[in-house]
Amino acid sequence: MNGWLVDKSAAAREGDPVIGSQLAELAGELHVCQIGELEQLYSARSADDYQALREELHGAYTIVSAPPDLLERALQLQSDLAQHHGMWHRTAIPDLLIAETALYHDLGVVHVDRDYERIAEVRPLRARRLG
């Protein structure tokens, strides 16, 4: 599979002219994983808003499933980050899960979040910072 997983850090800034334009350029190549879907749905302000946002996500992106061994992968990544550079193991847990899902599906991650750049130092992750 080719393309990009959209991290919430980028999706939340879709209204920004620069980031919105960059995301539009990648139309057709963008996906959201189940962890990313959970992150974005967390922001819903009501049951109706939740349902509308979920429908919007499913209409705009292909939803990518998690690898069967996701937790083991994320634990190994966290360990590798700790070994690589001191406190890097304190990377946000959703970012670890999203990165490992992207790697499993041979996808990159589009983001506005320094965690993916750190992860790319210990994994062959394609991380594209928008903005």
Backbone as XML, in Angstrom:
<?xml version="1.0"?>
<chain id="A" units="angstrom">
  <residue number="1" name="MET">
    <atom name="N" x="0.857" y="-1.181" z="0.000"/>
    <atom name="CA" x="0.000" y="0.000" z="0.000"/>
    <atom name="C" x="0.896" y="1.235" z="0.000"/>
  </residue>
  <residue number="2" name="ASN">
    <atom name="N" x="0.570" y="2.201" z="-0.790"/>
    <atom name="CA" x="1.307" y="3.456" z="-0.814"/>
    <atom name="C" x="0.431" y="4.562" z="-0.273"/>
  </residue>
  <residue number="3" name="GLY">
    <atom name="N" x="1.067" y="5.629" z="0.140"/>
    <atom name="CA" x="0.328" y="6.783" z="0.611"/>
    <atom name="C" x="0.762" y="7.198" z="1.987"/>
  </residue>
  <residue number="4" name="TRP">
    <atom name="N" x="-0.154" y="7.874" z="2.668"/>
    <atom name="CA" x="0.153" y="8.516" z="3.946"/>
    <atom name="C" x="-0.965" y="8.322" z="4.947"/>
  </residue>
  <residue number="5" name="LEU">
    <atom name="N" x="-0.586" y="8.082" z="6.197"/>
    <atom name="CA" x="-1.531" y="8.168" z="7.310"/>
    <atom name="C" x="-1.550" y="9.621" z="7.760"/>
  </residue>
  <residue number="6" name="VAL">
    <atom name="N" x="-2.715" y="10.134" z="8.024"/>
    <atom name="CA" x="-2.854" y="11.509" z="8.494"/>
    <atom name="C" x="-2.910" y="11.485" z="10.015"/>
  </residue>
  <residue number="7" name="ASP">
    <atom name="N" x="-1.958" y="12.157" z="10.645"/>
    <atom name="CA" x="-1.972" y="12.300" z="12.099"/>
    <atom name="C" x="-2.922" y="13.430" z="12.473"/>
  </residue>
  <residue number="8" name="LYS">
    <atom name="N" x="-3.488" y="13.337" z="13.657"/>
    <atom name="CA" x="-4.418" y="14.368" z="14.133"/>
    <atom name="C" x="-3.766" y="15.744" z="14.139"/>
  </residue>
  <residue number="9" name="SER">
    <atom name="N" x="-2.466" y="15.801" z="14.401"/>
    <atom name="CA" x="-1.775" y="17.093" z="14.426"/>
    <atom name="C" x="-1.903" y="17.819" z="13.085"/>
  </residue>
  <residue number="10" name="ALA">
    <atom name="N" x="-1.963" y="17.085" z="11.990"/>
    <atom name="CA" x="-2.157" y="17.682" z="10.662"/>
    <atom name="C" x="-3.643" y="17.868" z="10.362"/>
  </residue>
  <residue number="11" name="ALA">
    <atom name="N" x="-4.445" y="16.852" z="10.649"/>
    <atom name="CA" x="-5.881" y="16.910" z="10.347"/>
    <atom name="C" x="-6.550" y="18.078" z="11.066"/>
  </residue>
  <residue number="12" name="ALA">
    <atom name="N" x="-6.130" y="18.352" z="12.281"/>
    <atom name="CA" x="-6.735" y="19.429" z="13.069"/>
    <atom name="C" x="-6.419" y="20.812" z="12.502"/>
  </residue>
  <residue number="13" name="ARG">
    <atom name="N" x="-5.408" y="20.876" z="11.639"/>
    <atom name="CA" x="-5.006" y="22.157" z="11.045"/>
    <atom name="C" x="-5.399" y="22.254" z="9.576"/>
  </residue>
  <residue number="14" name="GLU">
    <atom name="N" x="-6.348" y="21.439" z="9.164"/>
    <atom name="CA" x="-6.776" y="21.416" z="7.769"/>
    <atom name="C" x="-7.273" y="22.784" z="7.303"/>
  </residue>
  <residue number="15" name="GLY">
    <atom name="N" x="-7.794" y="23.587" z="8.223"/>
    <atom name="CA" x="-8.268" y="24.928" z="7.885"/>
    <atom name="C" x="-7.157" y="25.942" z="7.662"/>
  </residue>
  <residue number="16" name="ASP">
    <atom name="N" x="-5.943" y="25.615" z="8.077"/>
    <atom name="CA" x="-4.792" y="26.486" z="7.820"/>
    <atom name="C" x="-4.533" y="26.483" z="6.308"/>
  </residue>
  <residue number="17" name="PRO">
    <atom name="N" x="-4.360" y="27.649" z="5.698"/>
    <atom name="CA" x="-4.205" y="27.685" z="4.239"/>
    <atom name="C" x="-3.033" y="26.844" z="3.724"/>
  </residue>
  <residue number="18" name="VAL">
    <atom name="N" x="-1.906" y="26.892" z="4.387"/>
    <atom name="CA" x="-0.731" y="26.146" z="3.928"/>
    <atom name="C" x="-0.933" y="24.648" z="4.130"/>
  </residue>
  <residue number="19" name="ILE">
    <atom name="N" x="-1.322" y="24.247" z="5.331"/>
    <atom name="CA" x="-1.498" y="22.824" z="5.623"/>
    <atom name="C" x="-2.671" y="22.256" z="4.828"/>
  </residue>
  <residue number="20" name="GLY">
    <atom name="N" x="-3.756" y="23.010" z="4.725"/>
    <atom name="CA" x="-4.897" y="22.562" z="3.934"/>
    <atom name="C" x="-4.515" y="22.321" z="2.481"/>
  </residue>
  <residue number="21" name="SER">
    <atom name="N" x="-3.703" y="23.201" z="1.929"/>
    <atom name="CA" x="-3.240" y="23.058" z="0.554"/>
    <atom name="C" x="-2.345" y="21.829" z="0.399"/>
  </residue>
  <residue number="22" name="GLN">
    <atom name="N" x="-1.473" y="21.603" z="1.363"/>
    <atom name="CA" x="-0.585" y="20.437" z="1.312"/>
    <atom name="C" x="-1.384" y="19.143" z="1.412"/>
  </residue>
  <residue number="23" name="LEU">
    <atom name="N" x="-2.396" y="19.123" z="2.271"/>
    <atom name="CA" x="-3.245" y="17.936" z="2.376"/>
    <atom name="C" x="-4.029" y="17.723" z="1.084"/>
  </residue>
  <residue number="24" name="ALA">
    <atom name="N" x="-4.511" y="18.810" z="0.477"/>
    <atom name="CA" x="-5.266" y="18.696" z="-0.773"/>
    <atom name="C" x="-4.393" y="18.114" z="-1.885"/>
  </residue>
  <residue number="25" name="GLU">
    <atom name="N" x="-3.106" y="18.473" z="-1.895"/>
    <atom name="CA" x="-2.177" y="17.931" z="-2.891"/>
    <atom name="C" x="-2.027" y="16.414" z="-2.759"/>
  </residue>
  <residue number="26" name="LEU">
    <atom name="N" x="-2.252" y="15.899" z="-1.561"/>
    <atom name="CA" x="-2.096" y="14.462" z="-1.307"/>
    <atom name="C" x="-3.421" y="13.701" z="-1.392"/>
  </residue>
  <residue number="27" name="ALA">
    <atom name="N" x="-4.472" y="14.378" z="-1.827"/>
    <atom name="CA" x="-5.787" y="13.732" z="-1.928"/>
    <atom name="C" x="-5.669" y="12.444" z="-2.730"/>
  </residue>
  <residue number="28" name="GLY">
    <atom name="N" x="-6.336" y="11.430" z="-2.267"/>
    <atom name="CA" x="-6.275" y="10.126" z="-2.906"/>
    <atom name="C" x="-5.176" y="9.239" z="-2.350"/>
  </residue>
  <residue number="29" name="GLU">
    <atom name="N" x="-4.240" y="9.842" z="-1.632"/>
    <atom name="CA" x="-3.136" y="9.093" z="-1.031"/>
    <atom name="C" x="-3.241" y="9.065" z="0.496"/>
  </residue>
  <residue number="30" name="LEU">
    <atom name="N" x="-4.290" y="9.666" z="1.049"/>
    <atom name="CA" x="-4.396" y="9.829" z="2.495"/>
    <atom name="C" x="-5.274" y="8.748" z="3.123"/>
  </residue>
  <residue number="31" name="HIS">
    <atom name="N" x="-4.815" y="8.267" z="4.259"/>
    <atom name="CA" x="-5.514" y="7.242" z="5.019"/>
    <atom name="C" x="-5.525" y="7.656" z="6.485"/>
  </residue>
  <residue number="32" name="VAL">
    <atom name="N" x="-6.409" y="7.055" z="7.248"/>
    <atom name="CA" x="-6.425" y="7.219" z="8.702"/>
    <atom name="C" x="-6.454" y="5.823" z="9.294"/>
  </residue>
  <residue number="33" name="CYS">
    <atom name="N" x="-5.631" y="5.586" z="10.301"/>
    <atom name="CA" x="-5.675" y="4.290" z="10.980"/>
    <atom name="C" x="-6.687" y="4.359" z="12.120"/>
  </residue>
  <residue number="34" name="GLN">
    <atom name="N" x="-7.007" y="3.227" z="12.672"/>
    <atom name="CA" x="-8.014" y="3.177" z="13.734"/>
    <atom name="C" x="-7.598" y="4.011" z="14.945"/>
  </residue>
  <residue number="35" name="ILE">
    <atom name="N" x="-6.316" y="4.044" z="15.256"/>
    <atom name="CA" x="-5.840" y="4.867" z="16.382"/>
    <atom name="C" x="-6.065" y="6.338" z="16.056"/>
  </residue>
  <residue number="36" name="GLY">
    <atom name="N" x="-5.749" y="6.745" z="14.835"/>
    <atom name="CA" x="-5.980" y="8.124" z="14.409"/>
    <atom name="C" x="-7.450" y="8.482" z="14.422"/>
  </residue>
  <residue number="37" name="GLU">
    <atom name="N" x="-8.277" y="7.518" z="14.032"/>
    <atom name="CA" x="-9.721" y="7.739" z="14.074"/>
    <atom name="C" x="-10.168" y="7.983" z="15.519"/>
  </residue>
  <residue number="38" name="LEU">
    <atom name="N" x="-9.683" y="7.164" z="16.436"/>
    <atom name="CA" x="-10.014" y="7.369" z="17.852"/>
    <atom name="C" x="-9.584" y="8.747" z="18.330"/>
  </residue>
  <residue number="39" name="GLU">
    <atom name="N" x="-8.369" y="9.156" z="17.948"/>
    <atom name="CA" x="-7.867" y="10.471" z="18.358"/>
    <atom name="C" x="-8.763" y="11.591" z="17.835"/>
  </residue>
  <residue number="40" name="GLN">
    <atom name="N" x="-9.150" y="11.502" z="16.568"/>
    <atom name="CA" x="-9.963" y="12.567" z="16.003"/>
    <atom name="C" x="-11.377" y="12.567" z="16.577"/>
  </residue>
  <residue number="41" name="LEU">
    <atom name="N" x="-11.938" y="11.396" z="16.805"/>
    <atom name="CA" x="-13.292" y="11.316" z="17.359"/>
    <atom name="C" x="-13.349" y="11.785" z="18.814"/>
  </residue>
  <residue number="42" name="TYR">
    <atom name="N" x="-12.235" y="11.738" z="19.514"/>
    <atom name="CA" x="-12.148" y="12.223" z="20.887"/>
    <atom name="C" x="-12.568" y="13.690" z="20.983"/>
  </residue>
  <residue number="43" name="SER">
    <atom name="N" x="-12.355" y="14.426" z="19.907"/>
    <atom name="CA" x="-12.658" y="15.858" z="19.896"/>
    <atom name="C" x="-14.134" y="16.172" z="19.698"/>
  </residue>
  <residue number="44" name="ALA">
    <atom name="N" x="-14.956" y="15.189" z="19.407"/>
    <atom name="CA" x="-16.390" y="15.431" z="19.178"/>
    <atom name="C" x="-17.026" y="16.026" z="20.433"/>
  </residue>
  <residue number="45" name="ARG">
    <atom name="N" x="-17.962" y="16.932" z="20.225"/>
    <atom name="CA" x="-18.574" y="17.648" z="21.350"/>
    <atom name="C" x="-19.946" y="17.138" z="21.730"/>
  </residue>
  <residue number="46" name="SER">
    <atom name="N" x="-20.472" y="16.202" z="20.953"/>
    <atom name="CA" x="-21.784" y="15.620" z="21.249"/>
    <atom name="C" x="-21.904" y="14.319" z="20.470"/>
  </residue>
  <residue number="47" name="ALA">
    <atom name="N" x="-22.962" y="13.571" z="20.754"/>
    <atom name="CA" x="-23.191" y="12.316" z="20.032"/>
    <atom name="C" x="-23.413" y="12.598" z="18.548"/>
  </residue>
  <residue number="48" name="ASP">
    <atom name="N" x="-24.161" y="13.650" z="18.236"/>
    <atom name="CA" x="-24.397" y="14.001" z="16.835"/>
    <atom name="C" x="-23.101" y="14.424" z="16.150"/>
  </residue>
  <residue number="49" name="ASP">
    <atom name="N" x="-22.299" y="15.214" z="16.847"/>
    <atom name="CA" x="-21.013" y="15.649" z="16.307"/>
    <atom name="C" x="-20.097" y="14.439" z="16.088"/>
  </residue>
  <residue number="50" name="TYR">
    <atom name="N" x="-20.118" y="13.514" z="17.022"/>
    <atom name="CA" x="-19.316" y="12.290" z="16.906"/>
    <atom name="C" x="-19.695" y="11.538" z="15.636"/>
  </residue>
  <residue number="51" name="GLN">
    <atom name="N" x="-20.990" y="11.325" z="15.439"/>
    <atom name="CA" x="-21.453" y="10.571" z="14.274"/>
    <atom name="C" x="-21.109" y="11.299" z="12.973"/>
  </residue>
  <residue number="52" name="ALA">
    <atom name="N" x="-21.299" y="12.615" z="12.955"/>
    <atom name="CA" x="-20.986" y="13.396" z="11.756"/>
    <atom name="C" x="-19.490" y="13.342" z="11.446"/>
  </residue>
  <residue number="53" name="LEU">
    <atom name="N" x="-18.671" y="13.461" z="12.477"/>
    <atom name="CA" x="-17.223" y="13.410" z="12.284"/>
    <atom name="C" x="-16.791" y="12.028" z="11.802"/>
  </residue>
  <residue number="54" name="ARG">
    <atom name="N" x="-17.400" y="11.007" z="12.354"/>
    <atom name="CA" x="-17.059" y="9.638" z="11.937"/>
    <atom name="C" x="-17.427" y="9.424" z="10.468"/>
  </residue>
  <residue number="55" name="GLU">
    <atom name="N" x="-18.594" y="9.883" z="10.080"/>
    <atom name="CA" x="-19.007" y="9.763" z="8.683"/>
    <atom name="C" x="-18.078" y="10.559" z="7.768"/>
  </residue>
  <residue number="56" name="GLU">
    <atom name="N" x="-17.665" y="11.735" z="8.228"/>
    <atom name="CA" x="-16.734" y="12.558" z="7.455"/>
    <atom name="C" x="-15.396" y="11.840" z="7.273"/>
  </residue>
  <residue number="57" name="LEU">
    <atom name="N" x="-14.886" y="11.254" z="8.342"/>
    <atom name="CA" x="-13.615" y="10.514" z="8.257"/>
    <atom name="C" x="-13.720" y="9.343" z="7.291"/>
  </residue>
  <residue number="58" name="HIS">
    <atom name="N" x="-14.796" y="8.589" z="7.392"/>
    <atom name="CA" x="-14.968" y="7.413" z="6.533"/>
    <atom name="C" x="-15.217" y="7.816" z="5.071"/>
  </residue>
  <residue number="59" name="GLY">
    <atom name="N" x="-15.747" y="9.007" z="4.858"/>
    <atom name="CA" x="-15.949" y="9.481" z="3.497"/>
    <atom name="C" x="-14.684" y="10.032" z="2.868"/>
  </residue>
  <residue number="60" name="ALA">
    <atom name="N" x="-13.814" y="10.602" z="3.698"/>
    <atom name="CA" x="-12.614" y="11.264" z="3.190"/>
    <atom name="C" x="-11.400" y="10.342" z="3.101"/>
  </residue>
  <residue number="61" name="TYR">
    <atom name="N" x="-11.336" y="9.337" z="3.943"/>
    <atom name="CA" x="-10.140" y="8.507" z="4.043"/>
    <atom name="C" x="-10.483" y="7.030" z="4.018"/>
  </residue>
  <residue number="62" name="THR">
    <atom name="N" x="-9.511" y="6.246" z="3.622"/>
    <atom name="CA" x="-9.577" y="4.803" z="3.822"/>
    <atom name="C" x="-9.143" y="4.560" z="5.259"/>
  </residue>
  <residue number="63" name="ILE">
    <atom name="N" x="-9.901" y="3.779" z="6.000"/>
    <atom name="CA" x="-9.533" y="3.459" z="7.379"/>
    <atom name="C" x="-8.641" y="2.216" z="7.344"/>
  </residue>
  <residue number="64" name="VAL">
    <atom name="N" x="-7.468" y="2.334" z="7.931"/>
    <atom name="CA" x="-6.464" y="1.273" z="7.913"/>
    <atom name="C" x="-6.472" y="0.553" z="9.254"/>
  </residue>
  <residue number="65" name="SER">
    <atom name="N" x="-6.509" y="-0.760" z="9.212"/>
    <atom name="CA" x="-6.548" y="-1.553" z="10.446"/>
    <atom name="C" x="-5.173" y="-1.629" z="11.103"/>
  </residue>
  <residue number="66" name="ALA">
    <atom name="N" x="-5.189" y="-1.937" z="12.364"/>
    <atom name="CA" x="-3.954" y="-2.079" z="13.132"/>
    <atom name="C" x="-3.318" y="-3.438" z="12.849"/>
  </residue>
  <residue number="67" name="PRO">
    <atom name="N" x="-1.992" y="-3.511" z="12.907"/>
    <atom name="CA" x="-1.339" y="-4.811" z="12.769"/>
    <atom name="C" x="-1.731" y="-5.713" z="13.942"/>
  </residue>
  <residue number="68" name="PRO">
    <atom name="N" x="-1.753" y="-7.025" z="13.742"/>
    <atom name="CA" x="-2.165" y="-7.926" z="14.820"/>
    <atom name="C" x="-1.234" y="-7.881" z="16.033"/>
  </residue>
  <residue number="69" name="ASP">
    <atom name="N" x="0.019" y="-7.518" z="15.822"/>
    <atom name="CA" x="0.994" y="-7.470" z="16.917"/>
    <atom name="C" x="1.361" y="-6.029" z="17.278"/>
  </residue>
  <residue number="70" name="LEU">
    <atom name="N" x="0.398" y="-5.129" z="17.153"/>
    <atom name="CA" x="0.672" y="-3.694" z="17.321"/>
    <atom name="C" x="1.290" y="-3.360" z="18.673"/>
  </residue>
  <residue number="71" name="LEU">
    <atom name="N" x="0.777" y="-3.934" z="19.736"/>
    <atom name="CA" x="1.312" y="-3.575" z="21.060"/>
    <atom name="C" x="2.756" y="-4.024" z="21.225"/>
  </residue>
  <residue number="72" name="GLU">
    <atom name="N" x="3.088" y="-5.200" z="20.717"/>
    <atom name="CA" x="4.476" y="-5.661" z="20.790"/>
    <atom name="C" x="5.382" y="-4.748" z="19.978"/>
  </residue>
  <residue number="73" name="ARG">
    <atom name="N" x="4.925" y="-4.352" z="18.793"/>
    <atom name="CA" x="5.691" y="-3.442" z="17.937"/>
    <atom name="C" x="5.926" y="-2.103" z="18.640"/>
  </residue>
  <residue number="74" name="ALA">
    <atom name="N" x="4.872" y="-1.568" z="19.246"/>
    <atom name="CA" x="4.968" y="-0.269" z="19.920"/>
    <atom name="C" x="5.894" y="-0.347" z="21.134"/>
  </residue>
  <residue number="75" name="LEU">
    <atom name="N" x="5.827" y="-1.444" z="21.874"/>
    <atom name="CA" x="6.740" y="-1.611" z="23.012"/>
    <atom name="C" x="8.189" y="-1.674" z="22.552"/>
  </residue>
  <residue number="76" name="GLN">
    <atom name="N" x="8.446" y="-2.360" z="21.449"/>
    <atom name="CA" x="9.811" y="-2.432" z="20.928"/>
    <atom name="C" x="10.279" y="-1.062" z="20.450"/>
  </residue>
  <residue number="77" name="LEU">
    <atom name="N" x="9.391" y="-0.325" z="19.789"/>
    <atom name="CA" x="9.733" y="1.022" z="19.343"/>
    <atom name="C" x="10.045" y="1.913" z="20.535"/>
  </residue>
  <residue number="78" name="GLN">
    <atom name="N" x="9.225" y="1.836" z="21.563"/>
    <atom name="CA" x="9.463" y="2.642" z="22.766"/>
    <atom name="C" x="10.820" y="2.308" z="23.374"/>
  </residue>
  <residue number="79" name="SER">
    <atom name="N" x="11.149" y="1.025" z="23.446"/>
    <atom name="CA" x="12.445" y="0.593" z="23.961"/>
    <atom name="C" x="13.583" y="1.119" z="23.088"/>
  </residue>
  <residue number="80" name="ASP">
    <atom name="N" x="13.423" y="1.015" z="21.788"/>
    <atom name="CA" x="14.457" y="1.502" z="20.873"/>
    <atom name="C" x="14.658" y="3.012" z="21.006"/>
  </residue>
  <residue number="81" name="LEU">
    <atom name="N" x="13.570" y="3.747" z="21.199"/>
    <atom name="CA" x="13.689" y="5.187" z="21.405"/>
    <atom name="C" x="14.429" y="5.495" z="22.701"/>
  </residue>
  <residue number="82" name="ALA">
    <atom name="N" x="14.158" y="4.728" z="23.746"/>
    <atom name="CA" x="14.856" y="4.928" z="25.028"/>
    <atom name="C" x="16.348" y="4.655" z="24.869"/>
  </residue>
  <residue number="83" name="GLN">
    <atom name="N" x="16.690" y="3.621" z="24.118"/>
    <atom name="CA" x="18.093" y="3.270" z="23.903"/>
    <atom name="C" x="18.792" y="4.293" z="23.010"/>
  </residue>
  <residue number="84" name="HIS">
    <atom name="N" x="18.050" y="4.843" z="22.074"/>
    <atom name="CA" x="18.646" y="5.755" z="21.094"/>
    <atom name="C" x="19.004" y="7.109" z="21.698"/>
  </residue>
  <residue number="85" name="HIS">
    <atom name="N" x="18.105" y="7.623" z="22.494"/>
    <atom name="CA" x="18.342" y="8.981" z="22.980"/>
    <atom name="C" x="17.555" y="9.242" z="24.258"/>
  </residue>
  <residue number="86" name="GLY">
    <atom name="N" x="18.103" y="8.841" z="25.369"/>
    <atom name="CA" x="17.566" y="9.173" z="26.685"/>
    <atom name="C" x="16.069" y="9.128" z="26.865"/>
  </residue>
  <residue number="87" name="MET">
    <atom name="N" x="15.438" y="10.273" z="26.909"/>
    <atom name="CA" x="14.026" y="10.387" z="27.270"/>
    <atom name="C" x="13.075" y="10.241" z="26.083"/>
  </residue>
  <residue number="88" name="TRP">
    <atom name="N" x="13.561" y="9.839" z="24.928"/>
    <atom name="CA" x="12.688" y="9.732" z="23.768"/>
    <atom name="C" x="11.624" y="8.657" z="23.933"/>
  </residue>
  <residue number="89" name="HIS">
    <atom name="N" x="11.774" y="7.789" z="24.921"/>
    <atom name="CA" x="10.739" y="6.782" z="25.162"/>
    <atom name="C" x="9.442" y="7.434" z="25.642"/>
  </residue>
  <residue number="90" name="ARG">
    <atom name="N" x="9.503" y="8.702" z="25.990"/>
    <atom name="CA" x="8.306" y="9.414" z="26.450"/>
    <atom name="C" x="7.504" y="9.995" z="25.285"/>
  </residue>
  <residue number="91" name="THR">
    <atom name="N" x="7.699" y="9.440" z="24.128"/>
    <atom name="CA" x="6.909" y="9.791" z="22.950"/>
    <atom name="C" x="5.458" y="9.397" z="23.205"/>
  </residue>
  <residue number="92" name="ALA">
    <atom name="N" x="4.540" y="10.214" z="22.749"/>
    <atom name="CA" x="3.111" y="9.953" z="22.964"/>
    <atom name="C" x="2.728" y="8.552" z="22.455"/>
  </residue>
  <residue number="93" name="ILE">
    <atom name="N" x="1.985" y="7.830" z="23.260"/>
    <atom name="CA" x="1.602" y="6.455" z="22.925"/>
    <atom name="C" x="0.830" y="6.377" z="21.602"/>
  </residue>
  <residue number="94" name="PRO">
    <atom name="N" x="-0.151" y="7.253" z="21.348"/>
    <atom name="CA" x="-0.815" y="7.168" z="20.037"/>
    <atom name="C" x="0.162" y="7.324" z="18.873"/>
  </residue>
  <residue number="95" name="ASP">
    <atom name="N" x="1.190" y="8.156" z="19.034"/>
    <atom name="CA" x="2.160" y="8.343" z="17.951"/>
    <atom name="C" x="2.972" y="7.070" z="17.712"/>
  </residue>
  <residue number="96" name="LEU">
    <atom name="N" x="3.298" y="6.345" z="18.772"/>
    <atom name="CA" x="3.984" y="5.057" z="18.617"/>
    <atom name="C" x="3.106" y="4.082" z="17.838"/>
  </residue>
  <residue number="97" name="LEU">
    <atom name="N" x="1.838" y="4.031" z="18.196"/>
    <atom name="CA" x="0.896" y="3.113" z="17.558"/>
    <atom name="C" x="0.648" y="3.492" z="16.093"/>
  </residue>
  <residue number="98" name="ILE">
    <atom name="N" x="0.516" y="4.765" z="15.825"/>
    <atom name="CA" x="0.295" y="5.232" z="14.459"/>
    <atom name="C" x="1.534" y="4.956" z="13.603"/>
  </residue>
  <residue number="99" name="ALA">
    <atom name="N" x="2.711" y="5.234" z="14.140"/>
    <atom name="CA" x="3.943" y="4.981" z="13.384"/>
    <atom name="C" x="4.093" y="3.509" z="13.037"/>
  </residue>
  <residue number="100" name="GLU">
    <atom name="N" x="3.849" y="2.636" z="13.991"/>
    <atom name="CA" x="3.981" y="1.206" z="13.716"/>
    <atom name="C" x="2.916" y="0.712" z="12.744"/>
  </residue>
  <residue number="101" name="THR">
    <atom name="N" x="1.729" y="1.297" z="12.804"/>
    <atom name="CA" x="0.691" y="0.942" z="11.829"/>
    <atom name="C" x="1.117" y="1.392" z="10.434"/>
  </residue>
  <residue number="102" name="ALA">
    <atom name="N" x="1.668" y="2.587" z="10.330"/>
    <atom name="CA" x="2.154" y="3.085" z="9.033"/>
    <atom name="C" x="3.238" y="2.169" z="8.483"/>
  </residue>
  <residue number="103" name="LEU">
    <atom name="N" x="4.186" y="1.796" z="9.313"/>
    <atom name="CA" x="5.265" y="0.908" z="8.869"/>
    <atom name="C" x="4.721" y="-0.434" z="8.397"/>
  </residue>
  <residue number="104" name="TYR">
    <atom name="N" x="3.782" y="-0.980" z="9.121"/>
    <atom name="CA" x="3.188" y="-2.275" z="8.779"/>
    <atom name="C" x="2.538" y="-2.240" z="7.396"/>
  </residue>
  <residue number="105" name="HIS">
    <atom name="N" x="1.893" y="-1.112" z="7.070"/>
    <atom name="CA" x="1.177" y="-0.982" z="5.806"/>
    <atom name="C" x="2.002" y="-0.270" z="4.725"/>
  </residue>
  <residue number="106" name="ASP">
    <atom name="N" x="3.275" y="-0.027" z="5.007"/>
    <atom name="CA" x="4.165" y="0.678" z="4.076"/>
    <atom name="C" x="3.609" y="2.054" z="3.706"/>
  </residue>
  <residue number="107" name="LEU">
    <atom name="N" x="3.167" y="2.772" z="4.714"/>
    <atom name="CA" x="2.670" y="4.134" z="4.557"/>
    <atom name="C" x="3.600" y="5.097" z="5.278"/>
  </residue>
  <residue number="108" name="GLY">
    <atom name="N" x="3.607" y="6.343" z="4.854"/>
    <atom name="CA" x="4.269" y="7.387" z="5.603"/>
    <atom name="C" x="3.261" y="8.041" z="6.539"/>
  </residue>
  <residue number="109" name="VAL">
    <atom name="N" x="3.714" y="9.035" z="7.283"/>
    <atom name="CA" x="2.826" y="9.791" z="8.173"/>
    <atom name="C" x="2.990" y="11.269" z="7.854"/>
  </residue>
  <residue number="110" name="VAL">
    <atom name="N" x="1.862" y="11.945" z="7.593"/>
    <atom name="CA" x="1.887" y="13.403" z="7.467"/>
    <atom name="C" x="1.465" y="13.963" z="8.814"/>
  </residue>
  <residue number="111" name="HIS">
    <atom name="N" x="2.187" y="14.979" z="9.256"/>
    <atom name="CA" x="2.031" y="15.420" z="10.641"/>
    <atom name="C" x="2.489" y="16.858" z="10.828"/>
  </residue>
  <residue number="112" name="VAL">
    <atom name="N" x="2.233" y="17.369" z="12.012"/>
    <atom name="CA" x="2.803" y="18.614" z="12.516"/>
    <atom name="C" x="3.177" y="18.298" z="13.965"/>
  </residue>
  <residue number="113" name="ASP">
    <atom name="N" x="4.113" y="17.383" z="14.138"/>
    <atom name="CA" x="4.406" y="16.801" z="15.450"/>
    <atom name="C" x="5.828" y="16.258" z="15.445"/>
  </residue>
  <residue number="114" name="ARG">
    <atom name="N" x="6.666" y="16.738" z="16.326"/>
    <atom name="CA" x="8.079" y="16.329" z="16.326"/>
    <atom name="C" x="8.289" y="14.847" z="16.636"/>
  </residue>
  <residue number="115" name="ASP">
    <atom name="N" x="7.314" y="14.188" z="17.225"/>
    <atom name="CA" x="7.493" y="12.777" z="17.587"/>
    <atom name="C" x="7.814" y="11.904" z="16.380"/>
  </residue>
  <residue number="116" name="TYR">
    <atom name="N" x="7.202" y="12.185" z="15.247"/>
    <atom name="CA" x="7.432" y="11.339" z="14.073"/>
    <atom name="C" x="8.842" y="11.513" z="13.518"/>
  </residue>
  <residue number="117" name="GLU">
    <atom name="N" x="9.396" y="12.682" z="13.679"/>
    <atom name="CA" x="10.781" y="12.896" z="13.255"/>
    <atom name="C" x="11.731" y="12.104" z="14.151"/>
  </residue>
  <residue number="118" name="ARG">
    <atom name="N" x="11.428" y="12.033" z="15.427"/>
    <atom name="CA" x="12.222" y="11.203" z="16.346"/>
    <atom name="C" x="12.123" y="9.734" z="15.958"/>
  </residue>
  <residue number="119" name="ILE">
    <atom name="N" x="10.898" y="9.278" z="15.729"/>
    <atom name="CA" x="10.678" y="7.880" z="15.380"/>
    <atom name="C" x="11.431" y="7.534" z="14.099"/>
  </residue>
  <residue number="120" name="ALA">
    <atom name="N" x="11.452" y="8.448" z="13.148"/>
    <atom name="CA" x="12.142" y="8.214" z="11.877"/>
    <atom name="C" x="13.649" y="8.041" z="12.062"/>
  </residue>
  <residue number="121" name="GLU">
    <atom name="N" x="14.174" y="8.428" z="13.207"/>
    <atom name="CA" x="15.592" y="8.204" z="13.482"/>
    <atom name="C" x="15.888" y="6.765" z="13.892"/>
  </residue>
  <residue number="122" name="VAL">
    <atom name="N" x="14.858" y="6.026" z="14.319"/>
    <atom name="CA" x="15.085" y="4.637" z="14.747"/>
    <atom name="C" x="14.287" y="3.622" z="13.919"/>
  </residue>
  <residue number="123" name="ARG">
    <atom name="N" x="13.451" y="4.100" z="13.018"/>
    <atom name="CA" x="12.658" y="3.240" z="12.131"/>
    <atom name="C" x="12.695" y="3.835" z="10.720"/>
  </residue>
  <residue number="124" name="PRO">
    <atom name="N" x="12.496" y="3.004" z="9.707"/>
    <atom name="CA" x="12.480" y="3.533" z="8.331"/>
    <atom name="C" x="11.126" y="4.177" z="7.994"/>
  </residue>
  <residue number="125" name="LEU">
    <atom name="N" x="10.671" y="5.054" z="8.851"/>
    <atom name="CA" x="9.371" y="5.719" z="8.691"/>
    <atom name="C" x="9.517" y="6.946" z="7.795"/>
  </residue>
  <residue number="126" name="ARG">
    <atom name="N" x="8.666" y="7.046" z="6.796"/>
    <atom name="CA" x="8.581" y="8.266" z="6.001"/>
    <atom name="C" x="7.692" y="9.223" z="6.774"/>
  </residue>
  <residue number="127" name="ALA">
    <atom name="N" x="8.285" y="10.299" z="7.249"/>
    <atom name="CA" x="7.548" y="11.285" z="8.032"/>
    <atom name="C" x="7.618" y="12.616" z="7.290"/>
  </residue>
  <residue number="128" name="ARG">
    <atom name="N" x="6.469" y="13.148" z="6.952"/>
    <atom name="CA" x="6.399" y="14.421" z="6.218"/>
    <atom name="C" x="5.723" y="15.458" z="7.083"/>
  </residue>
  <residue number="129" name="ARG">
    <atom name="N" x="6.530" y="16.415" z="7.513"/>
    <atom name="CA" x="6.010" y="17.498" z="8.352"/>
    <atom name="C" x="5.363" y="18.555" z="7.446"/>
  </residue>
  <residue number="130" name="LEU">
    <atom name="N" x="4.141" y="18.911" z="7.746"/>
    <atom name="CA" x="3.420" y="19.921" z="6.977"/>
    <atom name="C" x="3.592" y="21.283" z="7.637"/>
  </residue>
  <residue number="131" name="GLY">
    <atom name="N" x="3.369" y="22.303" z="6.836"/>
    <atom name="CA" x="3.431" y="23.657" z="7.386"/>
    <atom name="C" x="4.516" y="24.489" z="6.805"/>
  </residue>
</chain>
